[in-house]
């Protein structure tokens, strides 16, 4: 009994470093994709609430496509289509393909989050800004966005955690992330034990980021 | 030359005609109170002056410059965007629901637009903001966030914020309607002082007693039209229009 627990612990200790290395891919992919997704999401959201009918349609169609098709399909598509579109790339550029797929997908979800947050701000704020002579972009930058941040943080925190877990899909294009590495170890060591340290790593990441986002939310609600 | 002149302004929302031809002139230094039942188009008229609503037809002339000259919503005025925004800056607006920026301190609320729009230095903008906050009696609240203020205090910040842009005209859209009764007085006192200092003001209000006190002229609006305009003494003692009569009987 004691022997086998000790053996298990020794095994886990040996997996920590390879798992942590693979987890770097998971983390980098999640953080980069969510950050690019926020930037893209801001522009798509602004397009959606703009008066330009065509712009509005294009942004609406973007969201429709990326929310309405499987993320896994988008991932496969970009992985296989990128080398065709850009000859300098090959199907070995797995990380790049994954970053692009996750960023584009996340932008669609975040655009809706950002649009809802902007539209939840009292229209009187924009009127006051206008009556003081602020331009539309000044009003957005100085008045509307800063107020929407505290409403944005919780749903973007959720989105981040979803992305972090969804990145496990990249094993399908043979990119070695935490999930893929876990499976590799599992098949060579023929033990389910490896899922334990792997799950703990996921939980540490989601736990730390949840805490961070909570802090951020409190920080942005300080004036209330 | 009047500071505000409107000629036959109309405004349609789809089938609904909210303004049916409003012609009004406001001379420099005049205080005009607009009264009337709700749905009369009083707020819409005020917001149209400030381009928060666009009019369907008619002319708006501010300080001699033709800001709007519209027919079927199309503006024939030849102003550039820059000229247009310069003219709009001559009007300060105070809203019923204050519309104070909650994420900015009281001082920042007042200093923001001079700094960002007039390009005044931050130090100068803040100095002027402090002076204005003193005149509205909020010296002790400069560094507080708006969430800590009462409605009356918020509205006084809003007045200081509008004054900070040095407008020639102040527009008030029911400035006390959202206030608890005991807070109305402090806001009206600030407006009264502005009137005494010679500010040109157009005030939409339900405070009939205040209007009688402070206005040089009272405009009675109903159903999208100005039905009567006269000095307070005259309109309250001897209203000519039947609708003015019954409105004043109901509110006095």
Interface residues (C-beta under 8 A of the other chain):
Chain A: X122 X124 X125 X127 X128 X129 X130 X131 X132 X133 X134 X138 X142 X143 X146 X147 X223 X224
Chain B: X50 X51 X52 X85 X88 X89 X91 X92 X93 X95 X97 X99 X100 X101 X102 X103 X112 X113 X116 X117 X118 X145 X146 X147 X158 X161 X162 X165
